[in-house]
């Protein structure tokens, strides 16, 4: 009888744990979201002559910020003059490398691979959790010429499909190694696309960068990543923190020792930029840690802290945003 009771207790714990992990699989069937998807890259590449000028005028009237971001910021092509615009577009797409790049983008990114369904569902979940929060009106697929993976404005998100072609594509291997290091090319993986898009929007509209200290900024990242996962609950943790499975395993196994390093070196309450640069930003590894470490270990630990807190406390994502970082920091118990 005792063994039966024990087994039943274990099953109940497993069930409760499963419910906790899946509580963000919310019902979004009745949530409407007028999110428009535009393949701006395809339009620019396949439209010519007078039709292209007509498209230009349509976009400047409807989406001037988006159009100017792609043309003037990414391509350095002026849109104020029809002649400068046409000549710039013509020269841009005559480039042999750009032609190969465009063909590779078109080959890799069918409608399914552009992940429109996943993105729409993610923003519906964001609307579920933040009914009055800012939401994008449109998502545009562009060739950013390796400027940015995802860029969020007041009302649109531009996704640079060129940044998700994969390290093994010839057009990616051709990129100059002194500007695009191997670790940058490895990160050009489409499995991170939906995560990057949602995180870009959250960073622009939901949680501002802090100026208090390293711990506050680390936990800000933890909140951002936790909300990203809540809106993309089907993604595994390594995708949410943008790690390979191997790097994620290293980070999980090193969580306690990393925490001890931060405490010993008295980094948590520093207000200088150095620990932020070394432990929160992208790079080949986390400065100050072994070279086999993944980069952004501060982001990873912030995410672990917020996850642990949210497992203990039943609060909404809206309340999480305004929660003081110290509340989460003080409740943290290193794994």
C-alpha positions as CSV (number, residue, x, y, z in Angstrom):
1,X,0.0,0.0,0.0
2,X,2.9,2.3,0.9
3,X,4.5,1.9,-2.6
4,X,1.1,2.5,-4.3
5,X,0.8,5.8,-2.3
6,X,4.3,6.8,-3.2
7,X,3.7,6.1,-6.9
8,X,0.5,8.1,-6.8
9,X,2.3,11.0,-5.2
10,X,5.0,11.0,-7.8
11,X,2.4,11.0,-10.6
12,X,0.6,13.9,-9.0
13,X,3.9,15.9,-8.8
14,X,4.6,15.0,-12.5
15,X,1.2,16.2,-13.5
16,X,1.5,19.5,-11.6
17,X,4.9,20.1,-13.1
18,X,3.5,19.4,-16.6
19,X,0.6,21.8,-16.0
20,X,3.0,24.5,-14.8
21,X,5.2,24.1,-17.9
22,X,2.2,24.2,-20.2
23,X,0.2,27.0,-18.6
24,X,1.2,29.4,-21.4
25,X,-0.5,27.2,-24.0
26,X,-3.4,29.6,-23.8
27,X,-6.5,29.4,-26.0
28,X,-6.1,32.1,-28.8
29,X,-8.8,30.8,-31.2
30,X,-11.1,33.8,-30.5
31,X,-8.3,36.5,-30.5
32,X,-8.3,38.6,-33.7
33,X,-5.2,40.4,-34.8
34,X,-5.0,42.2,-38.2
35,X,-1.4,41.5,-38.8
36,X,-0.3,42.0,-42.4
37,X,2.7,40.1,-43.9
38,X,4.6,41.7,-46.8
39,X,7.5,40.2,-48.8
40,X,9.1,43.5,-49.6
41,X,12.3,41.8,-50.8
42,X,10.5,39.8,-53.5
43,X,8.6,42.9,-54.6
44,X,11.8,44.9,-55.0
45,X,13.6,42.1,-56.8
46,X,10.9,41.1,-59.3
47,X,9.2,44.4,-60.1
48,X,10.8,46.7,-62.8
49,X,10.4,49.9,-64.7
50,X,7.2,52.0,-64.2
51,X,5.6,49.2,-62.1
52,X,8.5,49.6,-59.6
53,X,8.0,53.4,-59.4
54,X,4.3,52.8,-58.8
55,X,5.2,50.4,-56.0
56,X,7.6,52.9,-54.6
57,X,5.0,55.6,-54.4
58,X,2.5,53.1,-52.8
59,X,5.0,52.2,-50.1
60,X,6.0,55.8,-49.4
61,X,2.4,56.6,-48.9
62,X,1.5,53.6,-46.8
63,X,4.8,52.5,-45.2
64,X,7.4,55.3,-45.6
65,X,9.3,54.3,-42.5
66,X,9.6,50.7,-43.5
67,X,10.5,51.5,-47.1
68,X,13.1,54.1,-46.2
69,X,14.6,51.7,-43.6
70,X,15.1,49.0,-46.2
71,X,16.2,51.2,-49.0
72,X,18.1,54.1,-47.4
73,X,19.4,52.5,-44.2
74,X,20.1,49.0,-45.5
75,X,21.0,49.6,-49.2
76,X,22.0,53.3,-49.0
77,X,19.6,54.1,-51.9
78,X,17.9,57.4,-51.9
79,X,14.1,57.3,-52.3
80,X,13.4,61.0,-52.6
81,X,14.3,61.1,-56.3
82,X,12.8,58.6,-58.9
83,X,16.0,58.7,-60.9
84,X,18.3,58.0,-58.0
85,X,15.9,55.3,-56.8
86,X,15.7,53.5,-60.1
87,X,19.4,53.7,-60.7
88,X,20.2,52.6,-57.2
89,X,17.9,49.6,-57.4
90,X,19.2,48.6,-60.9
91,X,22.9,48.7,-59.7
92,X,22.0,46.9,-56.5
93,X,20.3,43.9,-58.2
94,X,22.9,43.8,-61.0
95,X,25.5,42.8,-58.5
96,X,26.4,39.1,-59.0
97,X,26.6,38.4,-55.3
98,X,23.3,40.1,-54.6
99,X,21.7,38.0,-57.4
100,X,23.1,34.8,-55.8
101,X,21.9,36.0,-52.4
102,X,18.4,36.7,-53.7
103,X,18.1,33.3,-55.3
104,X,19.2,31.6,-52.1
105,X,16.6,33.6,-50.1
106,X,13.9,32.7,-52.6
107,X,14.9,29.0,-52.5
108,X,15.0,28.8,-48.7
109,X,12.0,30.9,-47.7
110,X,8.8,29.5,-48.9
111,X,5.6,30.8,-47.2
112,X,5.9,27.9,-44.7
113,X,9.5,28.7,-43.9
114,X,8.7,32.4,-43.4
115,X,6.8,31.1,-40.3
116,X,3.8,33.4,-40.7
117,X,1.5,31.1,-38.7
118,X,3.9,30.8,-35.8
119,X,4.4,34.6,-35.7
120,X,0.7,35.4,-35.9
121,X,0.1,32.9,-33.0
122,X,2.9,34.4,-31.0
123,X,1.5,37.9,-31.2
124,X,-2.0,36.7,-30.5
125,X,-0.6,35.2,-27.2
126,X,1.1,38.6,-26.6
127,X,-2.3,40.2,-27.0
128,X,-3.9,37.7,-24.7
129,X,-1.4,38.5,-21.9
130,X,-1.2,42.2,-22.6
131,X,-4.7,43.3,-23.9
132,X,-3.7,47.0,-24.0
133,X,-0.1,46.4,-25.1
134,X,1.4,47.7,-28.4
135,X,1.2,45.2,-31.3
136,X,2.7,45.4,-34.8
137,X,0.4,46.2,-37.8
138,X,2.6,44.5,-40.3
139,X,5.7,42.3,-40.6
140,X,7.9,42.8,-43.7
141,X,10.4,40.3,-45.1
142,X,13.4,42.0,-46.5
143,X,17.0,41.4,-47.6
144,X,18.7,43.6,-45.0
145,X,22.1,43.1,-46.6
146,X,23.2,41.7,-43.2
147,X,22.3,44.8,-41.3
148,X,19.8,43.3,-38.8
149,X,18.0,40.1,-38.1
150,X,14.8,41.8,-36.9
151,X,14.2,45.5,-36.5
152,X,11.1,46.9,-34.8
153,X,9.6,50.4,-35.3
154,X,6.4,52.0,-33.9
155,X,4.2,49.7,-36.0
156,X,6.2,47.3,-38.2
157,X,8.9,44.6,-37.9
158,X,11.4,44.1,-40.7
159,X,12.9,40.6,-40.8
160,X,16.2,40.3,-42.6
161,X,15.9,36.9,-44.3
162,X,19.5,37.1,-45.3
163,X,20.4,36.6,-41.6
164,X,18.7,33.2,-41.4
165,X,20.2,31.3,-44.4
166,X,22.6,29.1,-42.3
167,X,26.3,28.9,-42.0
168,X,26.7,26.2,-44.6
169,X,25.1,28.3,-47.5
170,X,27.7,29.4,-50.1
171,X,26.6,33.0,-49.9
172,X,27.2,33.0,-46.2
173,X,30.6,31.3,-46.4
174,X,31.6,34.0,-48.9
175,X,31.1,36.8,-46.3
176,X,34.4,38.3,-45.2
177,X,35.7,36.6,-42.1
178,X,37.1,39.8,-40.6
179,X,33.6,41.2,-40.4
180,X,31.5,38.1,-40.1
181,X,33.2,35.8,-37.6
182,X,32.4,32.1,-37.6
183,X,30.3,32.5,-34.4
184,X,28.2,35.1,-36.2
185,X,27.7,32.8,-39.2
186,X,26.7,29.9,-37.0
187,X,24.0,32.1,-35.4
188,X,22.4,32.7,-38.8
189,X,19.9,29.9,-38.3
190,X,16.2,30.0,-39.1
191,X,15.3,28.1,-36.0
192,X,15.8,31.4,-34.2
193,X,13.6,33.5,-36.5
194,X,10.4,33.6,-34.5
195,X,12.2,34.1,-31.2
196,X,14.2,37.0,-32.6
197,X,11.2,38.7,-34.1
198,X,9.1,38.6,-30.9
199,X,12.1,39.6,-28.7
200,X,12.8,42.6,-31.0
201,X,9.2,43.8,-30.5
202,X,9.4,43.3,-26.7
203,X,12.6,45.2,-26.5
204,X,11.2,48.1,-28.5
205,X,7.8,48.4,-26.8
206,X,7.6,46.5,-23.4
207,X,10.8,46.6,-21.3
208,X,13.2,49.4,-21.5
209,X,17.0,49.1,-20.8
210,X,17.9,49.8,-17.2
211,X,20.7,52.0,-15.9
212,X,20.9,50.7,-12.3
213,X,23.5,47.9,-12.3
214,X,24.4,44.6,-13.9
215,X,21.9,42.6,-11.9
216,X,19.0,44.8,-13.0
217,X,20.0,44.5,-16.6
218,X,20.5,40.8,-16.3
219,X,17.0,40.4,-14.9
220,X,15.5,42.7,-17.5
221,X,16.8,40.2,-20.1
222,X,15.4,37.4,-18.0
223,X,11.9,39.0,-18.2
224,X,12.2,39.6,-21.9
225,X,13.2,35.9,-22.6
226,X,10.5,34.6,-20.2
227,X,7.8,36.6,-22.0
228,X,9.2,35.4,-25.3
229,X,8.9,31.8,-24.2
230,X,5.4,32.4,-22.9
231,X,4.3,33.6,-26.3
232,X,6.3,30.8,-28.1
233,X,5.7,27.9,-25.6
234,X,6.5,25.3,-28.2
235,X,10.1,26.4,-28.5
236,X,12.7,24.7,-26.4
237,X,14.8,26.6,-23.8
238,X,18.0,26.5,-25.9
239,X,16.2,28.3,-28.8
240,X,14.8,30.9,-26.4
241,X,18.3,31.8,-25.1
242,X,19.7,31.4,-28.7
243,X,22.1,28.5,-27.9
244,X,22.9,25.3,-29.5
245,X,21.9,22.3,-27.4
246,X,25.6,21.8,-26.5
247,X,26.0,25.4,-25.3
248,X,22.7,25.2,-23.4
249,X,23.8,22.1,-21.6
250,X,27.1,23.8,-20.6
251,X,25.2,26.8,-19.3
252,X,22.8,24.7,-17.3
253,X,25.6,22.7,-15.8
254,X,27.5,25.9,-14.9
255,X,24.7,27.9,-13.5
256,X,25.8,27.6,-9.8
257,X,29.4,28.3,-10.6
258,X,28.6,31.3,-12.7
259,X,26.5,32.7,-9.9
260,X,29.4,32.2,-7.5
261,X,31.7,33.9,-10.0
262,X,29.4,37.0,-10.1
263,X,29.3,37.1,-6.2
264,X,33.0,36.6,-5.7
265,X,34.0,39.2,-8.3
266,X,31.3,41.6,-6.9
267,X,29.8,42.2,-10.3
268,X,26.1,42.1,-9.5
269,X,25.8,45.7,-8.4
270,X,28.4,47.3,-10.7
271,X,27.1,50.2,-12.7
272,X,29.9,50.3,-15.3
273,X,29.3,49.0,-18.8
274,X,32.1,46.4,-18.7
275,X,30.2,43.5,-17.2
276,X,27.2,44.3,-19.4
277,X,29.5,44.1,-22.5
278,X,31.3,41.0,-21.4
279,X,28.4,38.9,-20.1
280,X,25.2,40.2,-21.8
281,X,26.3,40.9,-25.3
282,X,27.0,38.6,-28.2
283,X,30.5,37.2,-28.8
284,X,32.5,34.0,-29.3
285,X,32.2,33.3,-25.5
286,X,31.5,35.1,-22.2
287,X,34.6,37.1,-21.2
288,X,35.9,36.1,-17.8
289,X,34.6,32.5,-18.2
290,X,36.3,29.5,-19.9
291,X,36.5,29.7,-23.7
292,X,34.2,26.8,-24.0
293,X,31.4,28.9,-22.4
294,X,28.6,30.3,-24.6
295,X,28.2,34.0,-24.9
296,X,25.5,36.0,-23.0
297,X,25.7,34.0,-19.8
298,X,24.2,36.9,-18.0
299,X,21.1,36.7,-20.2
300,X,20.9,33.0,-19.5
301,X,21.1,33.4,-15.8
302,X,18.6,36.2,-15.8
303,X,16.2,33.9,-17.6
304,X,16.8,31.1,-15.1
305,X,16.1,33.6,-12.2
306,X,12.8,34.8,-13.7
307,X,11.7,31.2,-14.5
308,X,12.4,30.1,-11.0
309,X,10.5,33.0,-9.5
310,X,7.5,32.5,-11.9
311,X,7.4,28.8,-10.9
312,X,7.0,29.8,-7.3
313,X,4.7,32.8,-7.7
314,X,1.5,32.9,-9.6
315,X,1.6,36.4,-11.1
316,X,0.7,37.7,-14.5
317,X,3.2,38.6,-17.2
318,X,1.9,42.2,-16.8
319,X,2.9,42.2,-13.2
320,X,6.2,40.6,-14.0
321,X,7.2,43.5,-16.1
322,X,6.9,46.0,-13.3
323,X,8.3,43.7,-10.6
324,X,11.5,45.2,-9.0
325,X,14.6,43.3,-10.0
326,X,15.6,43.0,-6.3
327,X,12.5,40.9,-5.6
328,X,13.6,38.3,-8.1
329,X,17.2,38.5,-7.2
330,X,16.5,38.0,-3.5
331,X,14.3,34.9,-4.1
332,X,16.9,33.2,-6.4
333,X,18.4,29.9,-5.3
334,X,21.2,28.7,-7.6
335,X,20.6,25.3,-9.2
